Amino acid sequence: MELFQKTASELSALLQRGEVSARELTEAMASRTEQVEKTVGAYISTDFDAAMRRASEIDEKRAAGEALSPLAGIPVAVKDNICTKGTKTTCASKMLENFVPFYNATVVDKLNEAGLVITGKTNLDEFAMGSSCENSALQKTCNPHNPAHVPGGSSGGSAAVVAAGEVPLAVGSDTGGSIRQPASFCGVVGLKPTYGTVSRYGLIAFASSLDQIGPMARSVEDAALLADVLRGADPMHDSTSVPRTYDSLYANLNADMKGVRIGLPEEYFGDGIDAAVSKAVLDASETYRALGAEIVPISLPLSKYALPIYYILSSAEASSNLARFDGVKYGYRTAQADELIDVYVKSRSEAFGPEVQRRIMLGTYVLSSGYYDAYYKKARAAQRAIRADYAKAFEQVDVILTPTAPTTAYRIGEKTDDPLQMYMGDICTVSVNIAGLPGLVQPCGFDSNRLPIGMQLIGPRFGEQALLNAGLAFERASGLSNIVAQ
């Protein structure tokens, strides 16, 4: 087995035993990237020269006997809406195509402190708005399992770079399923943490009350290791980060499922869910039953309202957050303006893509004085009801099992002309963000075209440990882990 085929946990053991150096590992990832990147297109930018220097520094520290984290020397890719000092952070948009931050996001500082080696920035839907990675203004990313299909979005580049074996770990962000849905499409593990457990400082905002940074990996153990690095309060920079004690998720992994109550919500297995997807997830529930878990039918009756609630709230926040990009304060400025109003209108019209413009217009509409009460205010009230719906469910069960997306990865271009059909792909994931809960996605099978199927485990607030435990148990029982597209 070549180095690119190994998990981060396996590579960490090799590094600690001295069987491979961090530089050799980074060279192997550079070689793999050169081999497949022209087909996959996962990276917007790479800097393997800087990565080699960083890897050599880690090797020197290890040779000197310094105490290092388990992930020291492991390559990692970062989604290109997360600020990296001195390196372009584009949000896959013409608006920020040449933006070079003067500071790191908190999570980037955490990656550096833990000794990980950042190899580059990954592609995404522009400003994280999309479910297929087709909305990037800069390039196209393909699904490594079949380049004719989408990798999912918005963290499609992060999912694809891991699935293709270009790096063992990546960092994404999730506003309505943007880690989980591409993880499902690409056959990798993705964790959307509880809102507030990972600092959003340096994450260029789409919808501030919903956005959350999280890990992507090829095994549950790897996701736990990277989550341990990313989590933690950030009182100086992020007032929404939660000050609490964060025990190690990796150190407390436990695959014992005896007595664990797993809920199956009837609303997630009805019309609109592909038969192969539904079967794979229900088969996973039987695996859990065989492991000693109790499978409990439950209902989440308000889930049918989650999609309109999400698109009202997220678009409203997007309209507000993106108002700063006006051609004066931030971002692209048109060269064709005669007066100030032309600067605003033409800069935004030229630099924002169709999907971003669509959501800005929708958000501005629902926030306008004539419609605020009718739409935005009602959506906030409904958000509280969704949270109560989940709270009631978690009185009966420990975790909830659902599909991640209604289908497997669809063909590139298949849904680009129908935004509503594209939005429907988020039906299984958006309620988790609305409620601020953690969600874990991992492979549970393949469809007839050998495209991955992902299942979603949802936990109560701060319930990441229960999710990862359940994920590990299924992974070991099914053998569906470390799937590298060849």
C-alpha positions as CSV (number, residue, x, y, z in Angstrom):
1,M,0.0,0.0,0.0
2,E,1.4,3.4,-1.0
3,L,1.5,6.3,1.4
4,F,-1.4,8.2,-0.2
5,Q,-3.6,5.2,0.4
6,K,-3.1,5.2,4.2
7,T,-5.2,7.0,6.8
8,A,-3.9,9.9,8.9
9,S,-3.8,7.5,11.9
10,E,-1.7,5.0,10.0
11,L,0.6,7.7,8.8
12,S,1.0,9.2,12.3
13,A,2.1,5.8,13.5
14,L,4.7,5.6,10.7
15,L,6.0,9.1,11.5
16,Q,6.3,8.3,15.3
17,R,8.2,5.1,14.6
18,G,10.5,6.9,12.3
19,E,9.6,4.7,9.3
20,V,8.8,7.7,7.2
21,S,9.6,11.4,7.5
22,A,7.2,14.3,7.2
23,R,9.1,15.5,4.2
24,E,8.8,12.1,2.5
25,L,5.1,12.0,3.2
26,T,4.6,15.5,1.8
27,E,6.6,14.5,-1.3
28,A,4.3,11.5,-1.7
29,M,1.2,13.7,-1.5
30,A,2.7,16.2,-4.0
31,S,3.4,13.3,-6.4
32,R,-0.2,12.0,-6.0
33,T,-1.5,15.5,-6.6
34,E,0.5,15.8,-9.8
35,Q,-0.9,12.5,-10.9
36,V,-4.6,13.1,-10.4
37,E,-5.3,16.9,-10.0
38,K,-5.7,17.6,-13.7
39,T,-8.7,15.2,-13.6
40,V,-10.1,16.1,-10.2
41,G,-9.5,19.9,-9.9
42,A,-9.9,19.9,-6.1
43,Y,-7.3,22.6,-5.4
44,I,-7.6,26.3,-6.2
45,S,-4.0,26.8,-5.2
46,T,-1.1,24.7,-3.8
47,D,2.2,25.6,-2.3
48,F,4.2,22.3,-1.9
49,D,7.5,24.3,-1.6
50,A,6.2,25.9,1.6
51,A,4.8,22.5,2.6
52,M,8.1,20.8,2.2
53,R,9.8,23.5,4.3
54,R,7.2,23.1,7.0
55,A,7.5,19.3,6.9
56,S,11.3,19.6,7.3
57,E,10.8,21.8,10.4
58,I,8.6,19.0,11.9
59,D,11.2,16.4,11.1
60,E,13.9,18.5,12.9
61,K,11.6,18.9,16.0
62,R,10.9,15.1,16.1
63,A,14.7,14.4,15.7
64,A,15.4,16.7,18.6
65,G,13.0,14.8,20.8
66,E,10.3,17.6,21.1
67,A,6.9,16.5,22.2
68,L,4.6,16.7,19.1
69,S,0.9,16.2,18.5
70,P,-0.4,13.0,17.0
71,L,-1.0,14.8,13.7
72,A,2.4,16.6,13.5
73,G,3.7,16.2,10.0
74,I,0.4,15.1,8.4
75,P,-0.6,17.0,5.3
76,V,-4.0,18.8,5.3
77,A,-5.9,21.0,2.8
78,V,-8.0,24.0,3.8
79,K,-11.2,25.2,2.1
80,D,-10.6,28.5,0.3
81,N,-13.1,30.5,2.4
82,I,-10.8,30.2,5.5
83,C,-8.2,32.9,5.8
84,T,-4.5,32.0,5.5
85,K,-2.0,34.7,6.1
86,G,0.0,35.6,3.1
87,T,-1.9,33.1,0.8
88,K,-4.8,34.0,-1.4
89,T,-8.2,33.3,0.0
90,T,-10.7,33.6,-2.9
91,C,-14.0,32.1,-1.8
92,A,-13.9,30.8,-5.4
93,S,-15.2,34.3,-6.5
94,K,-14.1,37.0,-8.9
95,M,-14.9,39.3,-6.0
96,L,-12.0,38.1,-3.9
97,E,-9.8,36.5,-6.6
98,N,-6.8,38.5,-5.5
99,F,-7.5,38.8,-1.8
100,V,-4.5,38.0,0.4
101,P,-5.3,38.0,4.2
102,F,-2.9,39.6,6.6
103,Y,-4.0,37.1,9.4
104,N,-4.8,33.5,9.9
105,A,-8.2,32.1,10.8
106,T,-8.1,30.6,14.3
107,V,-8.4,27.1,12.9
108,V,-5.4,27.7,10.7
109,D,-3.4,28.8,13.8
110,K,-4.5,25.6,15.5
111,L,-3.4,23.5,12.5
112,N,0.0,25.1,12.6
113,E,0.3,24.8,16.4
114,A,-0.5,21.0,16.1
115,G,2.2,20.6,13.4
116,L,0.0,19.8,10.4
117,V,1.4,20.6,7.0
118,I,-0.9,22.8,4.9
119,T,-0.6,21.9,1.2
120,G,-3.1,24.3,-0.4
121,K,-6.6,25.8,-0.6
122,T,-9.5,23.8,-2.0
123,N,-12.3,24.7,-4.4
124,L,-15.9,25.5,-3.3
125,D,-19.1,26.9,-4.6
126,E,-18.7,30.7,-4.7
127,F,-18.9,32.1,-1.1
128,A,-20.0,28.6,-0.1
129,M,-23.4,29.0,-1.8
130,G,-24.2,25.7,-3.6
131,S,-24.5,22.0,-3.3
132,S,-22.4,20.8,-6.3
133,C,-19.2,22.9,-6.5
134,E,-20.4,24.0,-9.9
135,N,-20.8,27.6,-8.8
136,S,-17.1,28.2,-8.4
137,A,-16.1,31.2,-10.5
138,L,-12.5,29.9,-10.8
139,Q,-12.6,26.2,-11.9
140,K,-14.5,22.9,-12.0
141,T,-14.0,20.1,-9.5
142,C,-15.0,16.6,-10.4
143,N,-16.0,13.6,-8.3
144,P,-12.9,11.3,-8.0
145,H,-15.1,8.2,-8.3
146,N,-16.4,9.4,-11.7
147,P,-15.3,12.7,-13.2
148,A,-18.5,13.1,-15.0
149,H,-20.3,13.6,-11.7
150,V,-20.2,16.4,-9.2
151,P,-18.3,16.1,-5.9
152,G,-21.0,17.9,-3.9
153,G,-20.8,21.3,-2.3
154,S,-20.0,23.7,-1.1
155,S,-16.9,21.9,0.4
156,G,-16.6,19.8,-2.8
157,G,-12.8,20.5,-3.2
158,S,-12.1,19.4,0.4
159,A,-14.1,16.2,-0.1
160,A,-12.5,15.5,-3.5
161,V,-8.9,16.1,-2.4
162,V,-9.3,13.5,0.4
163,A,-11.2,11.0,-1.7
164,A,-8.6,11.2,-4.4
165,G,-5.8,10.5,-2.0
166,E,-4.1,13.9,-2.5
167,V,-4.2,14.5,1.3
168,P,-5.5,12.3,4.1
169,L,-7.2,15.3,5.9
170,A,-9.0,18.5,4.9
171,V,-10.9,21.3,6.6
172,G,-14.3,22.4,5.3
173,S,-17.2,24.5,6.4
174,D,-20.9,23.6,6.7
175,T,-23.8,26.1,6.5
176,G,-26.6,23.7,5.4
177,G,-24.7,20.5,4.7
178,S,-21.6,21.7,3.0
179,I,-19.3,19.3,4.7
180,R,-21.8,16.4,5.0
181,Q,-23.2,16.3,1.5
182,P,-19.9,16.3,-0.4
183,A,-18.6,13.7,2.1
184,S,-21.5,11.5,1.1
185,F,-21.0,12.1,-2.6
186,C,-17.2,11.4,-2.4
187,G,-17.3,8.5,0.1
188,V,-15.4,10.2,2.9
189,V,-16.1,11.1,6.6
190,G,-17.3,14.6,7.4
191,L,-18.2,16.0,10.8
192,K,-20.3,19.2,11.2
193,P,-19.6,20.1,14.9
194,T,-22.1,21.7,17.3
195,Y,-22.4,25.4,16.5
196,G,-19.9,27.3,18.7
197,T,-17.5,24.5,19.3
198,V,-15.1,25.6,16.6
199,S,-14.1,29.3,16.1
200,R,-15.5,31.0,13.0
201,Y,-12.9,33.8,13.2
202,G,-11.3,34.0,9.8
203,L,-14.1,32.1,8.1
204,I,-15.5,34.4,5.4
205,A,-19.1,34.4,6.4
206,F,-22.0,33.1,4.4
207,A,-24.6,32.9,7.2
208,S,-23.1,33.6,10.5
209,S,-25.6,31.9,12.7
210,L,-25.4,28.6,10.7
211,D,-21.7,28.4,9.5
212,Q,-19.4,25.9,11.2
213,I,-15.9,24.7,10.3
214,G,-15.2,20.9,10.6
215,P,-13.0,18.0,9.6
216,M,-13.1,15.8,6.5
217,A,-11.2,12.5,6.5
218,R,-11.2,8.9,5.3
219,S,-11.9,7.3,8.6
220,V,-13.8,8.1,11.8
221,E,-10.7,8.0,13.9
222,D,-9.0,10.5,11.6
223,A,-12.0,12.8,11.8
224,A,-11.9,12.6,15.6
225,L,-8.1,13.4,15.6
226,L,-8.6,16.5,13.4
227,A,-11.7,17.6,15.4
228,D,-9.6,17.6,18.5
229,V,-7.3,20.1,16.9
230,L,-10.0,22.4,15.6
231,R,-12.3,22.6,18.7
232,G,-12.1,25.0,21.5
233,A,-13.3,28.4,22.7
234,D,-12.0,31.6,21.2
235,P,-13.1,34.4,23.5
236,M,-10.7,36.9,22.0
237,H,-12.0,36.6,18.4
238,D,-15.3,34.8,18.4
239,S,-18.1,35.6,20.8
240,T,-20.2,32.8,19.5
241,S,-17.6,30.2,20.5
242,V,-18.7,28.2,23.6
243,P,-16.4,28.3,26.7
244,R,-16.4,24.8,28.0
245,T,-14.1,21.9,28.6
246,Y,-13.5,19.9,25.5
247,D,-12.3,16.3,26.3
248,S,-10.4,14.5,23.5
249,L,-12.8,12.8,21.1
250,Y,-10.1,10.5,19.8
251,A,-9.0,9.3,23.3
252,N,-12.6,8.5,24.3
253,L,-13.7,6.6,21.2
254,N,-15.7,3.6,22.1
255,A,-17.3,1.3,19.6
256,D,-19.6,-0.6,22.0
257,M,-23.2,-0.1,20.8
258,K,-25.0,-2.3,23.4
259,G,-27.9,-0.3,24.7
260,V,-27.4,2.7,22.4
261,R,-30.8,4.0,21.1
262,I,-30.7,4.9,17.5
263,G,-33.7,6.8,16.1
264,L,-35.0,6.4,12.5
265,P,-37.2,9.4,11.6
266,E,-40.0,8.3,9.3
267,E,-39.9,11.6,7.4
268,Y,-36.5,10.9,6.0
269,F,-37.4,7.7,4.2
270,G,-40.4,8.7,2.1
271,D,-40.9,10.2,-1.3
272,G,-38.0,11.9,-2.9
273,I,-35.3,9.6,-1.4
274,D,-33.7,7.3,-4.0
275,A,-34.4,3.6,-3.3
276,A,-30.8,2.6,-3.2
277,V,-30.0,5.4,-0.7
278,S,-32.9,4.5,1.5
279,K,-32.0,0.8,1.4
280,A,-28.3,1.4,2.3
281,V,-29.2,3.5,5.3
282,L,-31.8,1.0,6.5
283,D,-29.3,-1.8,6.1
284,A,-26.9,0.2,8.3
285,S,-29.6,0.4,10.9
286,E,-29.7,-3.4,10.9
287,T,-26.0,-3.5,11.3
288,Y,-26.4,-1.4,14.4
289,R,-29.2,-3.8,15.6
290,A,-26.8,-6.7,15.2
291,L,-24.2,-4.8,17.3
292,G,-26.6,-4.5,20.2
293,A,-28.2,-1.1,19.5
294,E,-31.9,-0.5,19.9
295,I,-33.5,0.9,16.7
296,V,-36.3,3.3,17.6
297,P,-38.8,4.6,15.1
298,I,-39.3,8.4,15.7
299,S,-40.9,11.4,14.1
300,L,-39.5,14.8,13.3
301,P,-42.8,16.4,12.0
302,L,-41.4,19.8,11.4
303,S,-38.6,18.6,9.2
304,K,-40.8,19.4,6.1
305,Y,-40.4,23.1,6.9
306,A,-36.6,23.0,7.3
307,L,-35.8,23.8,3.7
308,P,-37.8,27.1,3.4
309,I,-36.7,28.1,6.9
310,Y,-33.0,27.5,5.9
311,Y,-33.2,29.4,2.6
312,I,-34.9,32.4,4.2
313,L,-32.5,32.6,7.2
314,S,-29.3,31.9,5.2
315,S,-30.1,34.2,2.3
316,A,-31.0,37.0,4.8
317,E,-27.7,36.7,6.5
318,A,-25.9,36.4,3.2
319,S,-27.4,39.6,2.0
320,S,-26.2,41.3,5.1
321,N,-22.7,39.7,5.2
322,L,-21.9,40.4,1.5
323,A,-23.0,44.0,1.6
324,R,-19.4,45.0,2.5
325,F,-18.2,43.8,-0.9
326,D,-19.1,47.0,-2.8
327,G,-16.1,47.9,-4.9
328,V,-15.0,50.5,-2.3
329,K,-14.3,48.8,1.0
330,Y,-13.5,45.3,-0.1
331,G,-13.0,43.2,-3.2
332,Y,-13.2,43.7,-6.9
333,R,-13.8,47.2,-8.3
334,T,-15.1,47.7,-11.8
335,A,-13.1,49.8,-14.3
336,Q,-16.3,51.0,-16.0
337,A,-17.8,53.4,-13.5
338,D,-18.4,57.1,-13.9
339,E,-19.9,57.8,-10.5
340,L,-20.3,56.2,-7.1
341,I,-23.5,54.3,-7.7
342,D,-21.9,52.8,-10.8
343,V,-19.1,51.5,-8.7
344,Y,-21.5,49.7,-6.4
345,V,-23.8,48.3,-9.1
346,K,-21.2,47.3,-11.7
347,S,-18.6,45.9,-9.2
348,R,-21.2,43.6,-7.6
349,S,-22.8,42.7,-10.9
350,E,-19.5,41.8,-12.6
351,A,-17.9,40.0,-9.6
352,F,-20.7,38.0,-8.0
353,G,-21.9,34.9,-9.9
354,P,-25.6,34.1,-10.6
355,E,-26.2,31.9,-7.5
356,V,-24.7,34.5,-5.1
357,Q,-26.8,37.3,-6.8
358,R,-29.9,35.1,-6.5
359,R,-29.4,34.6,-2.7
360,I,-28.6,38.3,-2.1
361,M,-31.8,39.3,-3.8
362,L,-33.8,36.7,-1.9
363,G,-32.2,37.8,1.4
364,T,-32.7,41.5,0.7
365,Y,-36.4,40.8,-0.1
366,V,-37.2,38.9,3.1
367,L,-35.4,41.6,5.2
368,S,-37.3,44.5,3.6
369,S,-39.7,46.5,5.7
370,G,-42.8,45.1,3.9
371,Y,-41.8,41.5,4.3
372,Y,-39.7,41.2,7.4
373,D,-42.6,40.1,9.6
374,A,-44.1,37.8,7.0
375,Y,-40.9,35.9,6.2
376,Y,-37.8,36.5,8.3
377,K,-39.6,36.8,11.7
378,K,-41.7,33.7,11.1
379,A,-38.6,31.8,10.0
380,R,-36.9,32.6,13.3
381,A,-39.9,31.4,15.2
382,A,-40.0,28.2,13.2
383,Q,-36.3,27.7,13.9
384,R,-37.1,27.6,17.6
385,A,-39.8,25.0,16.9
386,I,-37.3,22.9,14.9
387,R,-34.9,22.9,17.9
388,A,-37.8,21.8,20.2
389,D,-38.6,19.1,17.7
390,Y,-35.1,17.7,18.0
391,A,-35.0,18.1,21.8
392,K,-38.2,16.0,22.1
393,A,-36.6,13.3,19.9
394,F,-33.5,13.2,21.9
395,E,-35.6,12.3,25.0
396,Q,-36.2,9.0,23.3
397,V,-32.9,8.3,21.5
398,D,-29.2,8.9,21.8
399,V,-28.5,9.5,18.1
400,I,-30.5,9.8,14.9
401,L,-29.8,8.0,11.7
402,T,-30.9,9.4,8.3
403,P,-29.8,9.6,4.6
404,T,-27.4,12.5,3.9
405,A,-28.8,13.4,0.5
406,P,-31.8,12.1,-1.6
407,T,-29.5,10.7,-4.3
408,T,-25.9,9.9,-5.0
409,A,-23.7,12.3,-6.9
410,Y,-25.5,13.5,-10.1
411,R,-23.9,14.3,-13.4
412,I,-22.2,17.7,-13.9
413,G,-24.6,20.1,-15.4
414,E,-27.7,18.0,-14.6
415,K,-29.3,20.4,-12.2
416,T,-27.6,23.8,-13.0
417,D,-30.7,25.1,-14.9
418,D,-33.1,24.3,-12.0
419,P,-32.1,26.0,-8.8
420,L,-35.1,24.7,-6.9
421,Q,-34.2,21.1,-7.8
422,M,-30.6,21.8,-6.6
423,Y,-31.9,23.3,-3.3
424,M,-34.0,20.1,-2.7
425,G,-30.7,18.2,-2.4
426,D,-30.2,19.8,1.0
427,I,-33.4,18.5,2.5
428,C,-31.7,15.9,4.8
429,T,-29.0,18.2,6.2
430,V,-30.3,21.8,6.7
431,S,-32.3,21.1,9.9
432,V,-29.0,20.2,11.7
433,N,-27.7,23.7,11.1
434,I,-31.0,25.3,11.9
435,A,-30.9,23.5,15.3
436,G,-27.1,24.0,15.8
437,L,-26.5,20.3,16.3
438,P,-23.6,18.0,15.3
439,G,-23.8,15.7,12.3
440,L,-21.5,13.0,11.1
441,V,-21.5,11.5,7.6
442,Q,-19.7,8.4,6.5
443,P,-20.0,5.9,3.7
444,C,-22.5,3.1,4.0
445,G,-22.6,1.6,0.5
446,F,-22.5,2.2,-3.2
447,D,-25.2,2.5,-5.9
448,S,-25.4,0.5,-9.1
449,N,-22.9,3.0,-10.7
450,R,-20.4,2.4,-7.9
451,L,-21.0,5.9,-6.6
452,P,-20.7,6.2,-2.8
453,I,-23.8,6.5,-0.5
454,G,-23.4,8.3,2.8
455,M,-25.4,8.0,6.0
456,Q,-25.9,10.8,8.5
457,L,-25.8,10.5,12.3
458,I,-27.3,13.4,14.2
459,G,-26.6,14.0,17.9
460,P,-27.8,16.3,20.6
461,R,-25.9,19.6,21.3
462,F,-22.2,18.7,22.2
463,G,-23.0,15.1,21.3
464,E,-20.0,14.6,19.0
465,Q,-18.6,11.8,21.1
466,A,-21.8,9.7,20.7
467,L,-21.7,10.3,17.0
468,L,-18.1,9.3,16.5
469,N,-18.6,6.2,18.7
470,A,-21.5,5.1,16.6
471,G,-19.6,5.9,13.4
472,L,-16.6,3.9,14.5
473,A,-18.8,0.9,15.4
474,F,-20.4,0.9,11.9
475,E,-17.1,1.5,10.2
476,R,-15.5,-1.5,11.9
477,A,-18.5,-3.7,11.3
478,S,-19.0,-2.8,7.6
479,G,-15.4,-2.3,6.6
480,L,-16.4,0.8,4.7
481,S,-13.5,3.2,5.5
482,N,-10.4,4.6,3.8
483,I,-12.1,4.6,0.4
484,V,-9.6,6.1,-2.1
485,A,-10.8,6.6,-5.6
486,Q,-8.3,5.0,-8.0
